Structure formats: C-alpha cells, structure tokens
Amino acid sequence: MDYTIKIGGEAGQGIQTIGDTLARVFSRTGYHVFTHQDYESRIRGGHNFFQIRFSDKPISASMEKIDILVALDKEGISLHEKELSANGYIIYDSSSLKQKYEKPNFLDIPFVELAIKDGGNRIMANTVATGAVLGILGMKLNILLDIIKDTFKKKGEDVIKENTKAATAGYDFSVKACTGCSFSLGKSSQPKMLIAGNEAIGLGAVASGCKFYSGYPMTPSTGIMLYVASKAKEYGIVVEQSEDEIAAINMALGASFAGVRAMTASSGGGFALMVEGLSLAGMTETPIVIALAQRPGPATGFPTRTEQGDLLFTLHTAHGEFPRIIFAPGTAEQAFYLTNKAFDLAEKYQAPAFILTDQYLADSQWTFEGFDIKKLKYTDYRLRGDSFKKLASYKRHALTDTAVSPLAVPGDAKHVVVTDSDEHGEEGHIVEDAETRIKMVQKRLFKKLPLIRQEIEPPFLYGDAKPEIVIAGWGSTYGVMKEAVDALSPPPHPPLIKGGGRGV
C-alpha cells in the first residue's frame, strides 16, 4: 500500500490545516508518512499545495503521481489533474469553484453546504473535506474525532460537537458518492511520531539544554523559534524576538558568555546581517549554535522556495580566520541528533556551530518510531563553582595544548572574567604586537581545526557495495536519493549501509 494525497488551493483556504490533520490521522493509525508543501510568499491568494504520502512500508520522499486531489480552487485542478494516477480521484466543491466537471474521476462534494448545515459555520468546510478523504479511503473516523477533541478542547464542547458533525457529514457523503473507489489499506501498526525538520531542530535544542534563543522571524527558519517558544515555560528557556538579526546573534552571544547554552537562526539575508557577530564569536571564542535555513537568493530571492545555495557562504563568511563547525542533516531524525552534536562541539571547542537546513527539510514531515534520548550527549565544559580551585590562575584565552582555554561563568566565582573583541593576549586584554597575534591565530584556527576534523564521521553510504553508478549529495536530498537507489538497484543487491556522518 502506497498512496499520495494532494491538497491544492489559495493561501488562506486552510490547506495546511487539512494536510496536517490527515498526516496526524495516518501517523496515529500506524502508517509511515512523508509530507511536503509548496507555498507562495503572500498571506492570501496564490496557489499553494500540501502533499501527503502514506504507506505500510518506510518512505522518505514524495511521489509524482497522486491518488486523491482535494481541489479548493480551479488552479488546483488545472495544475495537478495531469498528476492523477490511473485510479485516482479529484474531490471539489462545484459551488465554491463555480464550475461543474463532468468526468468519471471527479467527485463533487459540497464542502461549504455541509459545513453550514451540519457544523453551523462555513469555516468548517476544511473539516468536511478531511472527513471526505477518509471516507474515500475507507478509513474509520475515530482517530480524526479524537484529534478534533484535542484540537478544540479549549474552545468548549459546542465547537467539538460542530466539528464532529462536519467531519461525519463529509465522511458519509463521500462514502455514498464514491461507489467505484477501490483503495485497499495496508495493515496498520503502532502509532508513530510525526515531526517536521524545523520541529526536530527545535526539539534537539531543547533536549541539549538550550536556555536562550533569540531570533528575528524569517522564512523558513521561523518554525524553529516557534517550537522552542512553545516549550519555553516548561523547560525554563528565554526566547527573545529581537528587532533584527544583528541584535539576535549578539543577544545569543551575550547569553552564552553569561553561562548558558544559546542559539539563534535565520535565512540567507538575515544571516548576512549576523556576519559581524559571527566574527565576534570567533575572536572571543564564545560557543554559539546557528541554524541557517537556506533559500534561493540573492537578496530576498524566493522566500518560500528551497535551494542549497549557502554552503560556501557558511564556510567562508565573516572576516578573519577561525573554525566553523557545520552540520547538514538530511532527515528530521538526523536534524535532532546533529543539533545535539552542534551544541556539544560548540562548547567543547568554543567555536560557532551551524545547522544547515532549507525549506524542503524545514517544512517536510516524517514518521519515526521515536528518538532515542540515550544517544544524546550533554557535557558541561564550563568552569563552575569549585572547579576554579584547580586553577592557579584564570586566563580566558590561555594557550593550551588543545588550544581550548578555560571557560568560566561571570559572577560564579571571585575570578575576574574578561574578554575583548580586539586581538588580545591570554588574559583577554587588547594587544598590539605581532608575536601575540601569531600565537592567537594559531590557537584559534590551526590548533583547533585538526581536533575538530577528528569529530567528522565518515560519509553515509547507502546501496550496493560495488556500484556501477554513484549518486552523491548532501542535506535534504538524502530521502529522494535513497528512494531512487531503491528503485534503480537490481534485486540481487540488497541495500548496504556504512558510515553515518553528515558533518562538513
């Protein structure tokens, strides 16, 4: 069993609501789910879509052919009808589209009429459509009704009852209308965790002990801030929406200097404003984690489209020479674990660590059995309290064998903790001589870099041990490449997995 559903319409029509709800129904039923979405950079209008693939076998990418198209506007039909599979169906509301389609694979379902009649409000047309899709598939309504209860429990029993009636009306109508539907569902299993890339990065940050997050909203990075903010009260995290990206990175640096794990995130244009702050992190050797959600540039570019165009920018941006630790996850699961590794290595080597993502990875959703928190690493590399007693003296930028200097917390002991954005000596005070400058450059870059390189895991190899063709990629292309290898590999050669590194 392997089916794909696409919801197409204008921004503001509730496309994401239908898509998210269906994805949750399928994941709670125990199916494997992969979703992706395409949306324009406007609040209302413009054609958007949300695509859901669900299967009884593991999946990691979308399919070209769709089995059910929920068309909320005419453009949804004109653009996507050609993608329909041989036995696929298009469901639409002729009264809303003001057009009737006399074709065998078209089902005219009065979303708005049923919403008003059974739910009492046209706003519940999305709930009607969601129920209709489940009716066409032959699935039960119980999980959707549970989701409705969870979603609207704060709005009261009346709202729950109205949405329940709307979902049931859509379900019953489609069951009666789609007499030729022949969808065969695979065996369901235990409910699965459904998570998007941005949520996984945010979850990884929370699980890694992040206590301060500052950022300015910029698609497609904003979801990370929203997720962390949703957990702020529960886990004692300070989340600050700054006036711009310059303030965001400097706030995060200040929080890190003060003794807590800190993070910021942005996209290309916003990260460009962070460049001076990035150099400050390099000079002061202050740990910081930065999520860079790439999007097509230059300038504003395509705010809501995906592109992997910022790798070299991340590697070489900011003035001066200092190490940067970069991770490029390919799935939400990788994003979770690599965010944890970014926090660990940023503190271990007192250097900025990056998590590279993009709109495709940020907004896509996967199902997993769950994340193993035992794999997470948390080491407090800072000097706190009695740990000062082991030091004869405290020098923030002491020249050590590992090039990693003691990192203390201001106010945690009687020692004076200073740092300076100018070139400095071991104590952190400004210097002017070439000899100290050479030593500090060697310390920050040439001594740290070999140690950081040892942290890089080998490349991740999937497929035949002796392939005729090799497909190479990084980041969010992982899932598509993996399924391409599965489709193109001859049956005698079972998949082989080696390595596991996604760091740059």
Secondary structure, 3 states (H helix, E strand, C coil): CEEEEEEEEEECCCHHHHHHHHHHHHHHHCCEEEEEEECCCCCCEEEEEEEEEEECCCCCCCCCCEEEEEECCHHHHHHHHHHEEEEEEEEECHHHHCCCCCCCCEEECCHHHHHHHHHCCHHHHHHHHHHHHHHHHCCCCHHHHHHHHHHHHHHCHHHHHHHHHHHHHHHHHHHHHCCCCCCCCCCCCCCCEEEEHHHHHHHHHHHCCEEEEEECCCCCCHHHHHHHHHCHHHHCCEEEECCCHHHHHHHHHHHHHHCCEEEEEEEHHHHHHCHHHHHHHHHHCCCEEEEEEECCCCCCCCCCCCCCCCHHHHHHCCCCCCCCEEECCCCHHHHHHHHHHHHHHHHHHCCEEEEEEEHHHHHCEEEECCCCHHHCCCCCCCECHHHHHHCCCCCCCCCCCCCCCCCECCCCCCCCCCCCCCCECCCCCECCCHHHHHHHHHHHHHHHHHHHHCCCCCECEEECCCCCCCCCCCHHHHHHHHHHHHHHCCCCCCCEEECCECEC
